[in-house]
């Protein structure tokens, strides 16, 4: 990806399941692009499970705390909808007697695309999580013309979840821009299992796994090794 004045690249960080490490990977993308001299923007259009953008469970607040250029900026700028109940956005909104207007999200994406590049958009849960009565998370990707990067667990069960996610994207004519495994297990997933999982995913799909990112102890300074998998995505 080259720096230019053209419309921003939009990368959509999507998980093969909930809790796989999308926010941490989004953090790494933000740090990576700032280090390369870009002006990225993080957007969490749909946040559930926290009361406001400043809550300890706010993904935007986590990003802003750990990305130095964002430390004095307002995480509320990176949120469109926020709902307290930890549910799929459609149901969390319905609990509050609210409706999620996807046009509002599209307008924010369009606005941020004019001033920042790239846009890093983090999904809420997996690809088939309902956004409202008509849309799923996977539909958002096509609507905003984003390039999805899949984040998957490194351990047991990831072959099924990852291949299903790739197939769902393929069915809609979408190919992931990248795929990364996250391993926050303690102890870490065995090297043999990780290798076999990567082999299976690559053998039964046309998507390469860029690598495995292990547990991070200092999110504000993850260390060079954490960015190797990110670098590979943009070299593939």
C-alpha positions in Angstrom: 0.0 0.0 0.0 1.4 3.4 -1.0 0.7 6.7 0.5 -1.4 8.9 -1.7 -4.1 11.5 -1.8 -6.7 9.1 -3.2 -9.7 7.8 -1.2 -8.6 6.0 1.9 -8.0 2.3 2.1 -10.5 0.7 4.4 -9.5 -2.4 6.3 -12.3 -4.3 8.2 -10.9 -6.3 11.1 -13.4 -9.2 11.4 -13.3 -12.2 13.7 -14.0 -15.8 13.1 -15.7 -15.7 16.5 -16.2 -13.3 19.4 -13.2 -12.7 21.7 -10.5 -13.8 19.2 -8.4 -10.7 19.5 -9.8 -8.2 17.0 -9.2 -5.2 19.2 -5.6 -6.1 19.9 -5.0 -6.7 16.2 -6.6 -3.4 15.4 -4.2 -1.8 17.9 -1.3 -3.3 16.1 -2.5 -2.0 12.8 -2.9 1.5 14.2 0.6 1.4 15.6 2.0 -0.1 12.4 0.6 2.5 10.1 1.6 5.4 12.4 5.1 4.0 12.5 5.1 4.0 8.6 4.2 7.6 8.5 0.5 7.2 7.7 -2.5 9.0 9.4 -4.7 6.0 10.2 -8.1 6.2 11.9 -9.7 3.6 14.2 -13.5 3.1 14.0 -15.6 0.9 16.1 -19.1 1.5 14.6 -20.9 -0.9 16.9 -19.8 -1.4 20.5 -21.8 -3.5 22.9 -21.0 -4.4 26.5 -20.0 -1.0 27.7 -21.9 2.0 29.0 -20.0 4.7 27.0 -16.8 5.3 25.0 -14.8 5.9 28.2 -15.8 2.7 30.0 -13.1 0.2 30.9 -14.7 -2.2 28.5 -14.6 0.3 25.6 -12.5 -1.0 22.7 -12.0 2.6 21.5 -10.7 3.7 24.9 -8.3 0.8 24.9 -6.9 1.8 21.5 -6.6 5.5 22.5 -4.8 4.6 25.7 -2.2 2.6 23.9 -1.5 4.5 20.7 0.7 7.5 21.5 -0.6 9.9 18.9 -4.2 9.3 20.2 -3.4 9.7 24.0 -5.0 13.2 24.2 -7.8 12.7 21.7 -11.4 11.6 22.4 -12.3 7.9 21.9 -15.9 9.0 21.4 -14.9 10.1 17.9 -14.3 6.4 17.1 -17.7 5.2 18.1 -21.0 5.4 16.2 -23.3 3.3 18.4 -22.6 2.1 22.0 -25.0 -0.2 24.0 -24.6 -1.5 27.5 -25.8 -5.1 27.1 -23.1 -7.5 25.8 -25.1 -8.9 22.9 -25.2 -8.7 19.2 -25.8 -5.1 18.2 -29.3 -5.7 16.9 -30.5 -7.1 20.2 -28.4 -4.7 22.4 -30.0 -1.8 20.5 -33.5 -3.4 20.7 -33.1 -3.6 24.5 -32.8 0.2 24.5 -35.7 0.6 22.1 -33.2 1.9 19.5 -32.6 1.2 15.8 -29.2 1.0 14.1 -29.3 3.1 11.0 -26.5 1.8 8.7 -26.6 5.0 6.7 -25.3 6.8 9.7 -22.3 4.4 9.8 -21.7 4.9 6.1 -21.7 8.6 6.5 -19.1 8.4 9.2 -16.9 6.1 7.1 -17.2 8.5 4.2 -16.3 11.5 6.3 -13.2 9.9 7.9 -12.1 8.6 4.5 -11.6 12.2 3.4 -9.1 13.0 6.1 -7.4 9.8 7.2 -5.7 6.9 5.5 -6.2 4.0 6.1 -9.4 3.5 8.0 -9.2 0.5 10.5 -12.8 -0.6 11.2 -13.3 -3.2 13.9 -16.3 -5.5 13.7 -18.6 -6.5 16.5 -18.2 -10.3 16.9 -18.2 -12.7 14.0 -19.3 -12.3 10.4 -22.9 -13.5 10.8 -23.7 -11.3 13.8 -26.9 -9.2 13.1 -26.5 -5.5 12.9 -30.1 -4.7 12.5 -33.2 -6.4 11.1 -31.7 -6.6 7.6 -28.0 -6.6 7.8 -25.2 -8.9 9.2 -21.6 -7.8 9.9 -20.6 -9.5 6.7 -23.0 -7.3 4.7 -21.2 -4.2 6.1 -18.0 -5.2 4.4 -19.6 -5.2 1.0 -21.6 -2.0 1.6 -18.6 0.1 2.6 -16.2 -1.6 0.1 -13.8 -2.6 2.8 -10.9 -5.1 2.6 -11.5 -7.6 5.4 -8.7 -9.0 7.5 -9.7 -12.1 9.4 -8.5 -12.7 13.0 -8.7 -16.3 14.3 -7.7 -18.3 17.3 -4.5 -20.3 16.9 -5.8 -23.3 18.8 -8.3 -26.1 18.7 -11.5 -25.4 16.6 -9.9 -22.7 14.4 -9.9 -24.8 11.3 -13.7 -25.1 11.2 -14.3 -21.5 12.2 -11.8 -20.0 9.8 -12.7 -22.1 6.8 -16.4 -21.3 7.3 -15.6 -17.6 7.5 -13.5 -17.7 4.4 -16.3 -19.6 2.5 -18.9 -17.1 3.7 -16.8 -14.2 2.3 -16.1 -16.1 -0.9 -19.8 -16.7 -1.4 -20.3 -12.9 -1.5 -17.4 -12.4 -3.8 -15.1 -11.1 -1.1 -11.5 -12.3 -0.6 -9.7 -11.5 2.7 -6.8 -9.0 2.5 -5.2 -11.1 5.2 -5.6 -13.7 7.9 -3.8 -13.9 11.2 -3.9 -16.2 14.2 -3.9 -14.9 17.8 -2.7 -17.0 20.7 -3.4 -15.6 24.1 -3.5 -19.1 25.7 -1.5 -19.8 28.9 0.4 -22.0 28.2 0.6 -21.1 24.5 -0.9 -23.5 21.9 1.6 -26.2 20.9 3.8 -25.4 17.9 2.6 -28.7 16.3 -1.1 -27.7 16.5 -0.5 -24.2 15.2 1.4 -25.6 12.3 -1.3 -28.1 11.5 -4.0 -25.5 11.8 -2.2 -23.2 9.4 -1.6 -26.1 7.0 -5.3 -27.1 7.0 -6.6 -23.5 6.5 -4.2 -22.8 3.6 -4.8 -26.3 2.0 -8.6 -25.9 1.9 -8.7 -22.2 1.0 -6.8 -19.8 -1.1 -5.8 -17.6 1.8 -2.4 -17.6 3.5 -2.0 -17.2 7.2 0.4 -14.3 7.8 1.5 -15.6 11.2 0.7 -16.0 14.8 0.7 -13.2 17.4 1.2 -14.3 20.9 0.3 -12.8 24.3 1.3 -9.1 24.6 2.5 -7.8 28.0 2.8 -4.1 27.1 0.2 -3.0 24.7 1.7 0.5 24.3 5.0 -1.1 23.2 4.2 -4.6 21.9 7.7 -5.3 20.5 9.0 -5.8 17.0 8.0 -9.5 16.8 4.3 -8.6 17.1 4.4 -6.6 13.9 6.0 -9.3 11.7 2.6 -10.8 10.9 1.1 -7.4 10.1 4.0 -6.6 7.7 3.5 -9.9 5.9 -0.2 -9.1 5.2 0.8 -6.0 3.2 3.6 -7.8 1.4 1.4 -10.6 0.2 
